[in-house]
């Protein structure tokens, strides 16, 4: 089984996640979130696959999120508008993401990733 690993290479959390995957001999395909930003359709599919609320996909601690004052704007936006916004700028998307056949993990928590990957 190979997974899709979406990362921003300079992100320390992404580096930890990648090391975790490598150390555990887990096959994955890397994708740079800024150079190959997820489309709105991909993001929507991942939300459904992971049974996630859309807020979970936003990098709320990122500078772009703060500069755009999205904390105040998101509640008034539709899901489609939010997906369109996420698809325009990879720095708005929380990372890393690990996409499997029937799950999506957002952000890296080693215990959570270990548990989910054991089930596979």
Secondary structure, DSSP 8 states (H G I E B T S, - for coil): -EEEEEE-TT-HHHHHHHHHHHHTT-EEEEEETTTT---HHHHHHHHHHHT--GGGGB-TTSHHHHHTTHHHHGGGS-HHHHHHHHHH-GGGB-S-EEE-SS-EEES--HHHHHHHHHH-
